[in-house]
Every structure is written in structure tokens, then in C-alpha cells.
Amino acid sequence: MQNKIKNSKVDVEYLYIILPYIKQFNKYCGLCVRNCTFGVTNDDHHQLLRCKLYCAGRPICPFKCSVIVGNNGGGHIIVTDTTIRHPRGTKISRPIRQPIRSLLKKQFANGASVYRVYQERLQKRTVEERKANNYDSTGKSRNILRKIKSEGITESLLAPDVDQALSKLYGKFQDEVNADGKIKGAIQQISKYPCQIIVFTESSIRLFDTLMKHQNVVLSWDATGSIIQEKQNSRRLLYYELSITLPGIVTEDSIIPITFMISDAHALVNVIHWIELFKYSYSQVNIYISFRLHSISDFLFRCLLVDHFRVLELY
């Protein structure tokens, strides 16, 4: 029912096209659309658009006008009530609609905070808007921007349920990443109990094998489990990573992740399972390179035993 309501909202993008022209005559009011018609044609007129606007501060502010745009691009603004009355302490603002809403969502998706966006848009208000308590650019409070940010996050999710979203992401990678290869996709395993996600690709396996042929290669293995989430009433998620680098060859000694695991378990058996899965996939890519991984995995397991018992002392 809620989705139907959201989809039924009238598209008022045209309002943001004509607003700069209306603002030349009324720089104070937060104008909203009362009704609008498109493509009206009679003997004397060929109208592309006709809409009636009112101030968001009604009934205290009685300002009203009509805008008519002809097919030839010409337009008329007919003001039926020129009175503008905004009480002190009362914020005037029309709802933030598309396309402004989409632009704000992109800002939030790129890392902008609600506070920063609110302050930036607050500073851009004109002198007339400040005098008239007009908050069209920000909404009446920061909660408006918080709601828009929340909408953007929800829209970016593959599904509202985490398990369903992971399943869709798994299928998406299977179709898009190396679909015809020996190791398909990027997510190789998902389990719920324990919560565990193992990620690597055929490309990362081949890169790993190529770089391991160099003498100065540095293999980095974080098997201690860095905490990436720790909240009340939710599982603590740990991050494990096997990465590699070539000092002096890769720019700034960049570390290249080969495979990683996210898990809520810190048991030795879970870490061994991750490496064994990587080892098996490694052997599927090329039967000849499995011998090289065998000696490497033996070394990793010895390190794992030392690291695991050391970590047990810390927890």
C-alpha cells in the first residue's frame, strides 16, 4: 500500500523549471502547486501548461497566482492575490520533490552528512528568503533531510531483508562476474549459522599465482579478525583478509586483497574452512598451480595455529 502511495505522487518537475521566472516577481513565498493541466487547446489558445500556485504559509499568507505556458514557449503569470504575509517565527517551506530529492540522495550516497548539506543549503538562502522565513532549500528541519537520506539508503538496497539481499547479490555476481569461467562470481559462500561470507574471484586467484612467482612478494594474512561491526542486540562481525604486495613495484607498496571473509565466528575451524575453500578453487583454475598453493597453505596453517592461540589469550 505504501509503495502505491509513493508511486502515485504527481510529478512536479516542471515547477522547478518555471520557479526561476516566478521568483523574479515573488522572492519570498514557498510556492506549491494546487492543480495543473497540460496540453489545453481551444480556438484562441494552445497551452502547453497551466497551473495554479499558492504559498505554503496559507491561510495566513493568501498569495495566489496562475502560470500559463504556451506551445510557442511564451508565458504569463496572473496574480490573483498580491498579499504576502509571513508571521515571525513561522518557517515557510514547500515539500522537497524531484529532481531536488534525487540530487540530495546522490550527495548523501557520496558521503555528505545531513548536518553539512543542511548548513550549506542554509547559507545559500537569499536575503529575501531570510526575511520571509523561507526554508524551501532545506525544509523546516533537518529531519526532512534525514528522511531523504534514509529513502536513498533504502532504494539502494537490493531487498529490505538482509538474507534476501545477499542472495540477490550472490546471483547478480554469478551473472556478471566471470559467468563463463571456472570460478563464477565473487561471493563463493554464504552461511547464516555461523554468519559467514567468503569472497574471491578467478581473477584474484590468477593474480595471486602470478605475483607469487616474484622473489620480493610480501604475503599478508590477517587471521585475527578485525571488528567491523559491534552493536547492541546484533552480532559482532569480524573481517579476515589474505592480501599480497610487491614492494618497489606496486605504487606506494599497495596491498592487493586476494580473498576475504566476514564472519561472526572466531573459531579455528571457520578460518580453516575459508582457506580450504580458497585452496580448492585455486586447484580448479589450473591443476598445475595447486602444488604451489599446497606448500603455501601449509605455511599459512602453521601461522594460523600460532595466531589463533595468541588471539584466544586476548579474548
C-alpha positions in Angstrom: 0.0 0.0 0.0 2.8 2.4 0.9 4.6 1.7 -2.4 1.4 2.5 -4.3 1.1 5.8 -2.5 4.6 6.8 -3.3 4.3 5.9 -6.9 1.1 7.9 -7.2 2.7 11.2 -6.3 2.3 13.8 -9.0 5.5 14.7 -10.9 6.2 18.4 -10.3 9.5 18.7 -12.0 8.0 21.4 -14.3 7.6 23.5 -11.1 11.4 23.7 -10.7 11.7 24.8 -14.4 9.3 27.8 -14.0 10.3 28.8 -10.5 13.3 31.0 -11.5 10.8 33.1 -13.6 8.2 33.3 -10.8 11.0 34.2 -8.3 11.6 37.4 -10.2 8.2 38.6 -9.1 7.8 36.9 -5.7 11.1 36.1 -3.9 9.5 35.4 -0.6 6.9 32.7 -0.7 7.3 28.9 -0.7 5.1 28.2 -3.7 3.2 24.9 -4.1 1.1 23.5 -6.9 -2.7 23.5 -6.3 -3.6 22.0 -9.7 -2.1 21.7 -13.1 -3.3 20.9 -16.7 -1.2 20.0 -19.8 -2.0 20.4 -23.5 -5.1 22.5 -23.3 -6.2 23.6 -26.8 -9.1 25.8 -27.9 -9.8 28.2 -30.8 -7.8 31.0 -29.3 -5.1 29.3 -27.2 -2.7 26.4 -27.4 -1.4 25.9 -23.9 1.5 23.6 -23.0 0.9 24.0 -19.3 -1.4 25.9 -16.9 -1.1 25.6 -13.1 -2.3 27.4 -10.0 0.2 28.1 -7.2 -0.3 29.1 -3.6 2.0 29.9 -0.7 2.9 27.1 1.7 2.2 29.7 4.5 -1.6 29.7 3.8 -4.1 30.5 5.2 -2.1 33.3 6.9 -0.3 34.1 3.6 -3.1 34.5 0.9 -0.7 34.9 -2.1 -2.0 33.1 -5.2 -1.1 33.1 -8.9 -1.6 31.2 -12.1 1.1 30.4 -14.6 0.3 29.7 -18.3 2.9 28.5 -20.8 2.1 28.3 -24.5 3.3 25.9 -27.1 5.4 28.7 -28.5 7.4 29.0 -25.3 5.7 32.2 -24.2 4.3 32.5 -20.7 2.1 34.6 -18.5 1.9 35.0 -14.7 -1.5 36.1 -13.4 -1.5 37.1 -9.7 -5.0 36.9 -8.1 -3.8 38.0 -4.6 -0.7 40.0 -4.2 -0.7 40.0 -0.4 2.3 38.3 1.3 2.1 37.8 5.0 4.6 35.6 6.9 4.5 35.7 10.7 7.7 35.9 12.6 9.0 32.6 14.0 6.9 30.5 11.5 9.0 28.7 8.9 7.6 28.6 5.3 8.6 25.7 3.1 7.2 23.7 0.3 7.8 19.9 0.1 11.2 18.9 -1.5 10.3 17.0 -4.6 12.1 15.6 -7.7 14.6 16.4 -9.1 16.0 18.1 -6.0 15.2 15.0 -3.9 17.4 12.8 -6.2 20.3 15.3 -6.2 20.2 15.2 -2.3 20.2 11.4 -2.3 23.3 11.4 -4.6 25.1 13.8 -2.2 24.3 11.5 0.7 25.4 8.5 -1.3 28.8 10.2 -1.9 29.4 10.6 1.8 27.9 14.0 2.6 26.4 14.3 6.1 22.9 15.7 6.9 24.5 18.5 9.0 26.8 19.5 6.2 24.2 19.6 3.5 21.7 21.4 5.8 24.3 24.1 6.6 25.4 24.6 3.0 21.9 25.0 1.7 21.1 27.2 4.7 23.9 29.6 3.7 22.7 29.8 0.1 19.3 31.3 1.1 18.8 34.8 -0.4 18.2 37.9 1.6 14.5 37.9 0.7 14.2 34.2 1.8 15.8 35.0 5.1 13.5 38.0 5.7 10.4 35.9 4.8 11.4 32.8 6.9 11.5 30.8 3.6 13.2 27.4 4.1 12.4 25.9 0.6 16.0 24.7 0.1 16.4 22.9 3.4 12.9 22.0 4.7 11.6 23.2 8.0 14.0 21.0 9.9 17.0 18.6 9.5 14.6 15.7 9.9 13.4 16.3 6.3 17.0 15.7 5.0 17.4 12.7 7.3 14.2 11.2 5.8 15.6 11.8 2.3 18.9 10.2 3.2 17.0 7.2 4.7 15.0 6.9 1.5 18.2 6.9 -0.6 19.7 4.1 1.5 16.5 2.0 1.3 16.3 2.5 -2.5 20.0 1.4 -2.9 19.3 -2.0 -1.1 18.6 -5.0 -3.3 16.0 -6.1 -0.7 14.7 -4.9 2.7 15.7 -8.2 4.2 19.5 -8.9 4.6 19.3 -12.5 3.7 17.3 -11.9 0.6 19.6 -9.0 -0.4 22.7 -11.3 0.0 21.0 -13.9 -2.1 20.3 -11.4 -4.9 23.8 -10.0 -4.7 25.2 -13.6 -5.0 23.1 -14.2 -8.1 24.0 -10.8 -9.5 27.7 -11.6 -9.2 27.2 -15.0 -10.7 25.7 -13.5 -13.8 28.1 -10.5 -14.2 31.5 -11.7 -12.9 33.3 -14.4 -15.0 30.0 -16.1 -15.8 31.7 -18.5 -18.3 34.8 -19.1 -16.2 35.8 -21.9 -13.9 35.2 -19.9 -10.8 32.0 -17.8 -11.2 31.0 -14.7 -9.4 32.7 -13.1 -6.4 30.8 -14.3 -3.4 31.7 -18.0 -3.1 29.8 -18.9 0.0 27.1 -17.5 2.3 26.0 -19.2 5.5 23.7 -18.0 8.2 24.8 -20.1 11.2 27.5 -19.1 11.7 27.1 -15.9 9.7 29.9 -16.2 7.2 30.6 -14.7 3.7 33.6 -15.8 1.7 34.7 -13.7 -1.3 37.3 -14.2 -4.1 37.3 -14.4 -7.9 39.1 -16.4 -10.5 40.9 -13.2 -11.4 42.2 -12.8 -7.8 43.4 -16.4 -7.9 45.3 -15.9 -11.1 46.8 -12.7 -9.9 47.8 -14.4 -6.7 49.6 -17.1 -8.6 51.3 -14.6 -10.9 52.6 -12.4 -8.1 53.8 -15.4 -6.0 56.4 -16.1 -8.7 58.3 -12.9 -7.8 61.0 -13.1 -5.2 60.2 -9.9 -3.2 56.5 -10.7 -2.8 55.0 -10.0 0.6 52.0 -12.1 1.7 49.9 -10.5 4.4 47.3 -12.6 6.2 45.0 -11.0 8.8 43.5 -14.1 10.5 42.9 -12.3 13.8 39.5 -10.9 12.8 39.3 -7.1 12.8 35.9 -5.9 14.2 33.8 -4.2 11.5 30.6 -4.1 13.5 29.8 -4.3 17.1 26.3 -3.1 18.2 23.9 -3.9 20.9 21.3 -6.6 20.1 23.3 -7.6 16.9 26.1 -9.9 16.0 29.7 -8.8 16.2 31.1 -9.1 12.6 34.8 -9.8 12.1 36.9 -9.3 8.9 39.6 -11.6 7.7 41.8 -11.0 4.7 44.6 -12.6 2.7 46.4 -9.9 0.7 49.6 -9.5 -1.3 52.0 -6.8 -2.4 55.3 -6.2 -4.3 57.4 -3.5 -2.6 59.1 -1.2 -5.1 56.9 -2.4 -8.0 53.3 -1.7 -6.9 52.7 2.1 -6.4 53.2 3.1 -2.8 53.5 -0.6 -1.8 49.7 -1.0 -2.3 48.2 -4.1 -0.7 46.0 -6.1 -3.0 43.2 -8.2 -1.4 43.1 -11.7 -2.8 40.3 -13.1 -0.6 38.4 -12.1 2.5 35.9 -13.4 4.9 33.3 -11.7 7.0 32.1 -13.8 9.9 30.6 -13.6 13.4 32.6 -16.7 14.5 36.2 -16.7 15.6 36.7 -20.4 15.8 39.8 -22.1 14.2 37.5 -24.3 12.1 35.9 -21.4 10.4 39.2 -19.9 9.3 40.4 -23.2 8.1 37.3 -23.7 6.1 37.8 -20.4 4.4 41.4 -21.2 3.4 40.4 -24.7 2.3 37.7 -23.3 0.0 40.2 -20.9 -1.5 42.7 -23.7 -1.9 40.1 -26.0 -3.7 39.1 -23.2 -6.1 42.7 -22.5 -6.7 43.2 -26.1 -7.8 40.2 -25.8 -10.1 41.6 -22.9 -12.0 44.8 -24.7 -13.0 45.7 -28.2 -11.9 49.4 -27.4 -12.1 49.3 -24.4 -9.8 47.7 -26.4 -7.0 51.2 -27.7 -5.9 52.4 -24.2 -5.2 49.4 -23.4 -3.1 49.8 -26.7 -1.1 53.2 -25.5 0.3 51.8 -22.0 0.9 48.7 -23.3 2.7 50.9 -25.5 5.0 52.8 -22.3 5.9 49.6 -20.4 6.5 48.1 -23.1 8.7 51.2 -23.1 10.9 50.9 -19.3 11.2 47.2 -19.7 11.9 47.7 -22.0 14.8 50.2 -19.6 16.4 47.9 -16.6 15.7 44.8 -18.3 16.9 46.2 -19.3 20.3 47.6 -15.8 20.7 44.2 -14.3 19.9 42.5 -16.7 22.4 44.6 -15.2 25.1 43.4 -11.7 24.2 39.6 -12.6 24.1 
